[in-house]
Amino acid sequence: MNASNIMKQAHNIARMTRKSFVSYRLALASGLKKAHKMNKPRATAKVENPLKVKNIVRESDKAILLNVTVKVSHYSNTSYEMWVPKSQVQEGHVSDWFASKERIIAVL
């Protein structure tokens, strides 16, 4: 949605809610926040396949040592051992957030 349509939507929200505000300017500011929030694109950058933990190299109280493949650039990947916090392993899978943060492609 373009900026002019968001502004129109904000004006409609402001007209409906202006009685609960002191001034129309405050109602419009609140309407802009709501309109922007409603039309904000949703993030869809998730790892398609869950990263199942298969072979645990070593384990401590708070972390697990795993063999992982990490994306280094568009053209190359590297495999090495990485300590993964146990809080980021849920039901035998590495969490999507941690995998995207550390650029983990696969767990070996």
C-alpha positions as CSV (number, residue, x, y, z in Angstrom):
1,M,0.0,0.0,0.0
2,N,1.4,3.4,-0.9
3,A,1.8,6.4,1.3
4,S,-1.3,8.3,0.1
5,N,-3.6,5.3,0.9
6,I,-2.0,4.9,4.3
7,M,-2.7,8.6,5.0
8,K,-6.4,8.2,3.8
9,Q,-6.7,5.2,6.1
10,A,-5.2,7.2,9.0
11,H,-7.7,10.1,8.4
12,N,-10.6,7.6,8.5
13,I,-9.3,6.2,11.8
14,A,-8.7,9.7,13.2
15,R,-12.3,10.7,12.3
16,M,-13.7,7.7,14.1
17,T,-11.6,8.2,17.2
18,R,-11.3,12.0,17.5
19,K,-13.8,12.3,20.3
20,S,-11.5,10.3,22.6
21,F,-8.6,12.7,21.9
22,V,-8.0,16.3,22.9
23,S,-7.2,17.4,19.3
24,Y,-7.5,16.1,15.8
25,R,-3.7,16.2,15.5
26,L,-3.3,13.6,18.3
27,A,-6.0,11.5,16.7
28,L,-4.3,11.7,13.4
29,A,-0.9,10.7,14.9
30,S,-2.6,7.7,16.6
31,G,-4.3,6.8,13.3
32,L,-1.1,7.0,11.4
33,K,0.5,4.6,13.9
34,K,-2.4,2.1,13.6
35,A,-2.6,2.4,9.7
36,H,1.2,1.9,9.4
37,K,1.1,-1.1,11.8
38,M,-1.8,-2.7,9.8
39,N,-0.1,-2.3,6.5
40,K,3.5,-3.3,7.5
41,P,4.8,-6.2,5.5
42,R,5.2,-9.4,7.5
43,A,8.7,-11.0,7.7
44,T,8.8,-14.4,6.0
45,A,12.5,-15.2,6.2
46,K,12.3,-18.6,7.8
47,V,14.3,-21.7,7.3
48,E,12.2,-24.0,5.2
49,N,13.3,-27.3,6.7
50,P,13.7,-27.7,10.5
51,L,17.3,-28.3,11.5
52,K,17.2,-31.7,13.3
53,V,19.9,-32.4,15.8
54,K,21.4,-35.8,14.7
55,N,24.9,-36.3,16.0
56,I,25.9,-34.6,19.2
57,V,29.7,-34.3,19.4
58,R,29.8,-33.2,23.0
59,E,27.4,-31.9,25.6
60,S,27.7,-29.6,28.6
61,D,25.2,-28.3,31.1
62,K,24.2,-25.3,29.0
63,A,25.2,-26.1,25.4
64,I,25.6,-28.8,22.8
65,L,28.6,-29.2,20.4
66,L,27.2,-29.9,16.8
67,N,28.7,-30.3,13.4
68,V,27.0,-27.6,11.3
69,T,27.2,-26.2,7.7
70,V,27.3,-22.4,7.7
71,K,26.7,-20.1,4.7
72,V,29.8,-17.9,4.3
73,S,28.9,-16.1,1.1
74,H,26.6,-16.6,-1.9
75,Y,29.0,-19.1,-3.4
76,S,30.6,-21.0,-0.5
77,N,29.6,-22.9,2.6
78,T,31.8,-24.1,5.5
79,S,31.4,-27.0,7.9
80,Y,32.7,-26.9,11.4
81,E,31.8,-27.6,15.0
82,M,29.7,-25.0,16.8
83,W,28.4,-24.7,20.4
84,V,24.6,-24.3,20.3
85,P,22.9,-23.2,23.6
86,K,20.4,-25.8,24.8
87,S,17.8,-23.0,25.1
88,Q,18.0,-22.8,21.2
89,V,17.3,-26.5,20.7
90,Q,13.6,-27.2,21.0
91,E,12.2,-30.7,20.5
92,G,15.4,-31.9,18.8
93,H,15.6,-29.0,16.3
94,V,17.7,-25.9,16.3
95,S,15.4,-22.8,16.5
96,D,14.8,-20.8,13.3
97,W,15.9,-17.6,15.0
98,F,19.3,-19.0,16.0
99,A,19.8,-20.7,12.6
100,S,19.2,-17.5,10.7
101,K,21.4,-15.4,13.1
102,E,24.3,-17.8,12.8
103,R,23.7,-18.5,9.1
104,I,23.3,-22.3,9.8
105,I,22.2,-24.2,6.7
106,A,22.4,-27.8,7.9
107,V,23.2,-29.8,11.0
108,L,25.4,-32.8,10.1
